[in-house]
Amino acid sequence: MGILATLIVVVLKCYRKDYGGFSPFFVNAGPQALLVVREPSQVRRVLAAADTPKPTKVHTDALDKLFGLPQLALAPYTGKNVSQMDKAALENAYINLPKKYLTGTSLSTSIETYVSILNKNMNNKMFQAGSWTQIEDIWSFFQQVITRCTLESLFGSDLFKQYSSVVRDYWEFADAAEGFIPSLPRYWVPSAASKARDRLLRGIEKWLKANHSGSDFARTAEEDPTWDEYKGSKFLQERDVAIASLKGMEVIARAVEMLSIMHE
């Protein structure tokens, strides 16, 4: 666990002495205030209150330094000299689509998809009712299985055919990136994180070219399925359409956005 993550955990424990299990409340840890919520009604209010058409400064800093967004693609995120079309696309990607797909019945459908994929993966591990299955490292097992199921529910099963080492590379990146602190210079990003990130971006770019290329790659009509084994979830498809419309958004920049979702 990185220094900042450790600090956040310590601060949260201190705040719990004052607030108990209640929320919401803010925690000032690092360069950004963190809002702690736990009830579905609070999550809905947070999403409904979102009114900024661009990512936060901290997220933009991470896109730039941690995830490797090309400099030519950074302009729409900074809010400087941004066209109304780009502002609308960012607002759609960061506000409208999360509200559309990550709440209500759409969220329930996504959870059902995830549970179905989880059941399939657990069955593939040869678990049998009425008997014990020995697992040598339970953390590693769940780390691999949960990550794979989460990625499959977002990106579709073809991701693993296009990029078989995605889970391994992701955790190498995530472990190395724990110490990343926004607002510090680019050279503070650990080299191990940069190397794993570059492999991830190449693999995601390959998947994008195979499944999200052309002028009409998304299947987001009402009659289309909520999940596609090649194109992924409707949320991811429609979000990629919005991101791809931004000025300077070549396929590598879209891969950076996909990696940021993967890491969140």
Backbone torsions as a table, in degrees:
resi	resn	phi	psi	omega
1	MET	NA	131.6	-178.2
2	GLY	-70.5	169.1	-177.5
3	ILE	-61.7	-45.8	-178.0
4	LEU	-65.3	-42.6	179.5
5	ALA	-62.4	-40.2	177.9
6	THR	-63.0	-41.9	179.1
7	LEU	-62.1	-43.0	-179.7
8	ILE	-61.2	-43.5	179.4
9	VAL	-61.5	-44.3	179.9
10	VAL	-62.4	-45.0	-179.5
11	VAL	-63.6	-41.5	179.2
12	LEU	-61.1	-41.0	178.8
13	LYS	-62.8	-39.2	177.9
14	CYS	-65.3	-41.8	-179.6
15	TYR	-65.9	-31.4	-179.5
16	ARG	-64.8	-26.4	177.4
17	LYS	-63.9	-33.9	-179.4
18	ASP	-86.7	-38.6	-172.9
19	TYR	-103.1	-11.3	-176.4
20	GLY	61.9	-133.8	178.9
21	GLY	-92.8	9.2	-175.2
22	PHE	-87.5	154.0	176.1
23	SER	-158.7	167.1	12.0
24	PRO	-89.9	159.2	171.3
25	PHE	-156.9	159.8	-179.5
26	PHE	-95.8	145.1	173.3
27	VAL	-122.8	120.9	177.8
28	ASN	-89.3	99.1	-179.4
29	ALA	-135.1	119.8	-178.6
30	GLY	74.2	-154.9	-174.1
31	PRO	-82.0	0.7	-175.4
32	GLN	-137.9	137.7	174.6
33	ALA	-77.0	133.5	-177.8
34	LEU	-105.3	128.5	176.8
35	LEU	-94.1	121.1	-179.5
36	VAL	-96.5	121.2	176.8
37	VAL	-130.3	161.2	178.1
38	ARG	-146.7	-17.5	-177.9
39	GLU	-95.7	142.7	177.6
40	PRO	-54.2	-36.8	179.8
41	SER	-64.3	-34.2	178.2
42	GLN	-70.0	-38.8	177.7
43	VAL	-62.3	-42.1	179.3
44	ARG	-62.8	-39.6	-179.7
45	ARG	-67.7	-36.5	178.1
46	VAL	-64.5	-45.5	179.6
47	LEU	-64.7	-39.5	-179.1
48	ALA	-68.7	-28.7	-177.3
49	ALA	-83.7	-11.3	-178.6
50	ALA	-64.0	120.9	-176.8
51	ASP	-133.2	8.5	179.3
52	THR	-96.7	131.1	-175.9
53	PRO	-84.3	15.5	179.8
54	LYS	-143.6	160.3	177.7
55	PRO	-64.6	162.9	178.1
56	THR	-70.8	164.1	178.2
57	LYS	-60.5	-38.4	-179.8
58	VAL	-64.6	-43.3	-179.9
59	HIS	-66.7	-40.7	178.2
60	THR	-62.8	-39.6	177.2
61	ASP	-62.1	-40.6	178.7
62	ALA	-67.7	-42.0	176.8
63	LEU	-57.7	-41.1	-177.2
64	ASP	-71.5	-55.2	-168.4
65	LYS	-93.9	-38.7	-176.8
66	LEU	-87.8	-46.7	-175.5
67	PHE	-90.1	-11.7	172.5
68	GLY	81.0	36.1	178.7
69	LEU	-65.7	129.0	177.8
70	PRO	-57.9	145.4	-175.7
71	GLN	-60.6	-35.0	-179.3
72	LEU	-65.6	-22.9	-178.7
73	ALA	-94.4	-1.4	-173.4
74	LEU	-80.1	-24.3	-172.2
75	ALA	-54.2	-46.7	-177.8
76	PRO	-60.1	-25.7	-176.7
77	TYR	-81.4	-21.9	-176.6
78	THR	-82.6	-18.7	179.8
79	GLY	82.4	5.7	-179.1
80	LYS	-99.3	126.2	178.9
81	ASN	53.5	43.9	-178.7
82	VAL	-97.6	134.0	179.3
83	SER	-71.6	159.2	177.3
84	GLN	-62.4	-32.4	178.9
85	MET	-65.4	-42.6	178.5
86	ASP	-68.6	-38.4	177.2
87	LYS	-60.5	-42.4	179.5
88	ALA	-66.1	-38.0	179.6
89	ALA	-66.2	-41.9	177.9
90	LEU	-66.0	-41.6	178.1
91	GLU	-61.7	-39.0	178.2
92	ASN	-64.9	-45.8	-176.8
93	ALA	-68.0	-40.1	-171.2
94	TYR	-98.5	-16.8	-177.1
95	ILE	-123.0	-58.0	-173.1
96	ASN	-65.5	-46.9	-176.2
97	LEU	-68.5	-40.4	172.5
98	PRO	-58.8	-39.4	176.8
99	LYS	-64.2	-39.2	-176.3
100	LYS	-70.2	-42.7	-171.0
101	TYR	-105.5	-17.7	-174.5
102	LEU	-109.1	20.6	173.6
103	THR	-139.9	163.5	171.8
104	GLY	61.4	-146.1	-175.3
105	THR	-66.0	-32.4	178.5
106	SER	-62.9	-41.0	177.5
107	LEU	-65.1	-41.5	178.8
108	SER	-60.2	-41.1	179.0
109	THR	-64.7	-41.2	178.4
110	SER	-63.8	-39.2	178.5
111	ILE	-65.3	-40.0	177.0
112	GLU	-62.0	-40.0	176.9
113	THR	-62.2	-44.9	179.7
114	TYR	-62.4	-45.1	-179.3
115	VAL	-62.5	-39.9	177.8
116	SER	-62.5	-43.0	178.6
117	ILE	-66.9	-39.4	178.3
118	LEU	-62.6	-45.1	178.6
119	ASN	-59.4	-42.8	179.9
120	LYS	-61.9	-43.8	-179.3
121	ASN	-68.3	-37.3	178.2
122	MET	-67.6	-39.1	177.2
123	ASN	-64.6	-34.3	177.9
124	ASN	-66.9	-19.7	177.4
125	LYS	-84.0	6.0	175.3
126	MET	64.6	38.2	170.3
127	PHE	-74.6	136.0	-178.9
128	GLN	-128.2	135.8	177.6
129	ALA	-63.6	138.2	176.9
130	GLY	86.3	3.9	178.8
131	SER	-143.1	163.2	-178.1
132	TRP	-96.3	144.3	173.8
133	THR	-118.7	121.5	-176.5
134	GLN	-81.5	129.6	177.2
135	ILE	-123.4	121.3	-174.8
136	GLU	-72.0	-37.4	-177.5
137	ASP	-133.3	96.7	-173.7
138	ILE	-65.8	-36.7	179.5
139	TRP	-65.0	-47.2	179.5
140	SER	-61.9	-38.7	180.0
141	PHE	-61.4	-51.8	-178.9
142	PHE	-69.2	-34.1	176.7
143	GLN	-58.0	-44.9	-179.4
144	GLN	-72.1	-46.3	-174.6
145	VAL	-69.1	-48.4	-178.3
146	ILE	-63.8	-41.0	178.6
147	THR	-63.1	-46.1	-179.7
148	ARG	-60.9	-44.5	-178.6
149	CYS	-66.3	-39.7	178.3
150	THR	-63.3	-46.0	-180.0
151	LEU	-65.5	-39.2	179.8
152	GLU	-66.1	-37.4	180.0
153	SER	-69.8	-24.6	178.7
154	LEU	-91.8	-48.6	-170.4
155	PHE	-99.7	-16.6	-175.3
156	GLY	93.6	160.5	-175.3
157	SER	-72.5	-21.3	-179.0
158	ASP	-68.1	-18.0	177.5
159	LEU	-55.2	-40.1	-176.0
160	PHE	-75.1	-23.4	174.2
161	LYS	-76.2	-37.6	178.3
162	GLN	-76.3	-29.2	-171.8
163	TYR	-147.5	83.3	-170.5
164	SER	-67.9	-25.8	-176.2
165	SER	-99.4	21.8	-174.1
166	VAL	-62.6	-40.2	-178.6
167	VAL	-66.7	-45.4	179.7
168	ARG	-62.1	-45.9	-179.3
169	ASP	-66.7	-35.8	179.9
170	TYR	-62.5	-46.1	-176.8
171	TRP	-70.6	-29.4	173.2
172	GLU	-64.4	-41.2	177.7
173	PHE	-66.5	-47.9	-176.9
174	ALA	-61.4	-42.8	179.9
175	ASP	-64.8	-41.1	-177.9
176	ALA	-74.1	-25.8	-175.2
177	ALA	-87.9	-0.4	-176.4
178	GLU	-59.3	-31.5	-176.6
179	GLY	-86.6	4.4	-179.0
180	PHE	-67.5	131.1	177.9
181	ILE	-123.9	120.1	179.5
182	PRO	-57.4	154.3	176.7
183	SER	82.0	-10.4	175.3
184	LEU	-84.8	158.8	-178.3
185	PRO	-59.4	159.0	-177.3
186	ARG	-58.8	-34.4	-176.2
187	TYR	-69.3	-8.3	176.0
188	TRP	-78.1	-14.4	177.2
189	VAL	-68.5	124.5	-178.2
190	PRO	-56.4	140.5	-178.2
191	SER	-63.1	-32.1	178.7
192	ALA	-63.7	-36.8	177.8
193	ALA	-67.3	-40.7	-179.7
194	SER	-64.4	-41.0	-179.7
195	LYS	-65.8	-45.9	178.4
196	ALA	-66.0	-39.7	178.1
197	ARG	-59.1	-44.4	-178.6
198	ASP	-63.1	-36.9	176.0
199	ARG	-66.3	-42.3	178.7
200	LEU	-61.2	-44.0	-178.9
201	LEU	-64.5	-39.2	177.5
202	ARG	-64.6	-41.5	-179.9
203	GLY	-68.1	-42.8	178.6
204	ILE	-66.3	-39.0	177.9
205	GLU	-61.4	-40.2	177.1
206	LYS	-61.4	-42.8	178.8
207	TRP	-65.7	-40.9	178.5
208	LEU	-61.5	-44.6	-179.3
209	LYS	-64.4	-32.5	-179.1
210	ALA	-78.2	-34.5	-170.0
211	ASN	-123.4	-17.4	-177.9
212	HIS	-126.0	44.7	179.1
213	SER	-113.7	167.3	-177.2
214	GLY	88.9	180.0	-175.5
215	SER	-90.6	-10.1	-176.6
216	ASP	-142.7	60.1	-173.8
217	PHE	-86.4	-19.8	-173.8
218	ALA	-87.8	144.4	176.3
219	ARG	-117.0	86.7	-173.2
220	THR	-124.4	14.6	175.6
221	ALA	-68.2	158.8	-176.1
222	GLU	-57.4	-34.9	-178.1
223	GLU	-81.3	-9.6	179.8
224	ASP	-75.5	152.6	178.9
225	PRO	-65.5	153.3	-179.2
226	THR	-73.8	-14.4	-178.5
227	TRP	-145.4	139.2	-179.1
228	ASP	-129.9	132.9	-174.9
229	GLU	-64.2	-24.0	179.9
230	TYR	-96.2	-41.5	-172.9
231	LYS	-98.6	-14.6	178.8
232	GLY	89.7	-158.9	-177.0
233	SER	-75.6	157.2	175.6
234	LYS	-59.3	-38.1	178.9
235	PHE	-57.2	-48.7	-178.0
236	LEU	-67.0	-39.9	179.7
237	GLN	-62.8	-49.5	-176.6
238	GLU	-69.3	-34.0	177.6
239	ARG	-66.5	-39.1	179.2
240	ASP	-65.5	-35.2	175.3
241	VAL	-59.7	-45.1	-179.4
242	ALA	-64.8	-45.4	-179.2
243	ILE	-65.7	-40.3	-178.0
244	ALA	-64.1	-22.2	-178.9
245	SER	-80.4	-11.4	-179.7
246	LEU	-70.0	150.4	178.4
247	LYS	-64.2	130.9	177.2
248	GLY	81.7	7.2	-176.7
249	MET	-86.8	81.8	172.4
250	GLU	-75.8	174.9	-173.4
251	VAL	-62.3	-33.4	-179.9
252	ILE	-67.0	-35.7	177.6
253	ALA	-68.4	-37.0	175.6
254	ARG	-65.4	-35.3	176.7
255	ALA	-63.7	-36.6	177.0
256	VAL	-61.9	-44.0	177.8
257	GLU	-62.0	-39.8	178.4
258	MET	-63.7	-41.4	178.8
259	LEU	-64.2	-37.8	179.3
260	SER	-63.9	-37.7	175.7
261	ILE	-66.7	-42.7	178.1
262	MET	-57.5	-39.7	-176.1
263	HIS	-79.3	-26.9	179.3
264	GLU	-73.5	NA	NA
